[in-house]
């Protein structure tokens, strides 16, 4: 099974997810969305598997720095465009397996999917 984890190396939740994966000896590829980037096709695939409202991190410092106009996201296309412009707006981490996509980190969900 191919496992990819998308996140930020400075994000505490991403660090917790990585610690869990390492502790449970789960092999994975890690991609830092700020450093490695995030392509439109990958993000579109995320949006097909998860609600765009879940993918868009409205709690981030980046979100608070946007203008009111930029914050008027009405659909998946708008959310994806904004995340591509500002990758730190992606709710993280995003764990991708062959069959599932998990947004955020919950140890019990990781155990269920990877157990």
Secondary structure, DSSP 8 states (H G I E B T S, - for coil): ---EEEE-TT-HHHHHHHHHHHHTT---EEEETTTT---HHHHHHHHHHS-HHHHB-TTSHHHHTS-TTTT---SHHHHHHHHHH-GGGB-S-EEE-SS-EEES--HHHHHHHH-
